[in-house]
């Protein structure tokens, strides 16, 4: 990962923390595939054990709602789509 990519992902991770209480875009379709890719932005989530989230049913809002918008969706192959 380049420094530019790492900075972008860190910015988005911080942004997700503050926007987690906003509504999810109405055009969002699909479901979480539980692949763990979004659990590893910049640093690995302490609740990700390498195979999945160990607190999936209790995960915080920024995880539950990711991606809230098409702009937040930076994980290739995510189970969510936006009006597509």
Helices and strands as residue ranges (DSSP letters): H 3-19, E 28-30, G 37-40, G 56-58, H 61-64, G 70-72, E 80-82
